[in-house]
Amino acid sequence: MNDTNNEVKIISYDPQYKEAFKALNEEWIRTFFKMEAGDYKLLDNPEEHIINKDGHIVFALLNNKPLGTCALVKISDQPLKFELSKMAVSPEAQGKKIGYLVGKALIEKAKELGAESVFLETNSILVPAIKLYEKLGFKHMPVSDSVYDRCDTQMLLEFNI
């Protein structure tokens, strides 16, 4: 029996998956919260607001279908800092470690680029997500300004450069 059809493949952004980036995130956000202006900005124009500004987006494909995604949004050049943003996994693929795989891929990318740190914003009701971020090495930090009303938790991953 060939198990390669059950293998999750992590790929970099391709314009053919632009709608999947929006659909996966919108489905996830609407499950727990409401869409906000910051969501529409990134999800409607990922090339303009992420890719063309030295950011990165990855997708997790299972049987060539995008079932998970995450973005690395560049925050500053000196020092180089990123935000881990827009992580979403389709309900049909939850439990397959897709969130961990896309998060790890982008953390490795940030390290490769020489980033000082990566931060993220989330909400305390998302306990499984917070446990995932802790597993990836993120530490809780005091919450400061956020563009999202739903943000009540911020986390930071610093690299020893």
N, C-alpha and C positions, 0 to 999 in steps of 0.2 A: 504494500500500500504506500502511496506517495503522500507524505505529510507536508510537502512544500506549500500546498494551498492553505494550510493553517498557520503559515509563518507571517508574522507582522513585519512589514518592510517600512523603514523610516526613510522618507525622501524630502529633499528640499523643495521650497515653493516652486510651483509651476502654475502659470495663469489658468490652465484648464481646471484647477482646483479652487479658484477664487470663490465660486459660489458655495463650495463645500465648506470653506473657511467660515463664511458668514452663516450658513445653515447650521453647522455643528454648534457654533457659539450661541446663536440665537435660541436654538432648542434648549441648550443648557441654561442660559441666563433666564429665559422665561419660565423654566421649571421652578426656580427659587426666588427670582427677583423680577424687576421690570427693566426693559432696555433703557439705557440712558444715552445722552448726547455723545459721550466718549466712546460708547460701544459702536454707534452708527459711524462715527468718524473713522475708526480703525477697520470695521468690518465692511463698510461700503467701498473703501479705497485703500486696501492693504498695500498696493504697490506704492502709492503716493506717500502714505504715512508711516510705512514700515520698511519695505524693501528698498525704495529709492533713498532712504535716509540711513543706509548701512545697517538695517535690521535684517532679521531672518525669520522665516516661517518654515515649520516642518509639518509633514503629514504622516500619519500612520496608516498604511494601506494593508488591508486584509482581503485577500482574493481580488486585488486591484481596486478595491473600494475604499475611499477615504473615510475612516471611522474615528479618527482622532487628529487633533492639531494643536499647535502651540506657537506663540510668537516670541521673539527676542527683540524688544524695542530699544533702540539706542537712546540713552538719556543724555550722556555727555561724552566729549572726546578726551578732555584732560582733567581729571583722570577718566579713563574709559569705563563707563558704567552702562548697564542695561537693565531693563525691566523684563521679567518673565511674565507674559501676558497672554490672555485669550486661550488658555488651555481648555479644551473641550473634548469629551469622548462620547460617542454615540451610546445611548443606553444599551443597544444590542451588543456592544463590545466591552462594556464595563466588566472588570474582573480579569481582564487579559493583560494587565500591567501596561496598558497603552499610555496612560498618563505618565507613568514612571519613564517609559521609553522616550517619549517626546521631550519630557523635561530634561532627562539626562543628556539627550542629543544636543539640546540648546545650551546646557551648562558647559558641555565639552566645547561647543563652538565659542562660547564666551571666553573660556580659558585659552583656547587656541588663538583668539584674537588679542590676547593680553589684557583682558578686562580686569579691573580692580575688584568689581563686585557686581552682583545681580540682586535686584530686590523684586518683591512682588506684593500685590495687594489682594486681599481676599476677605471673607466674612467668617466670623467665628461659628456660625451654624454649619459650615461645611467641614465637619470634623474629619471625614476621610481625606479630603483634599489637604487639610493642614497636616495630617499624619504623613501624607505623601511628600509634602514639601520638607518636613522635618527629616524624612528618610533621605531626601536628596541633599541634605546638609544645611538647609535654611534655618536661621535662628530668629526668634521673635524680636521685634524692635518697637520702640514707642511709635504710636500712630501720629503722623503729621498730615498735612494737607493732602487730600485726594480729590481727583475729579469725579469720583464715584460716591454717591450717597450711601451705597451699600457697603462700602469699605469700612471695617472696624478692626482689621488685622493687617499688619504689615510685617514682612519678614525679609531678612537679608542674608545673602551668602557672600562672604568675603573670600578672596583667593589670596594665598600667600605667594606673592609674585617676587 
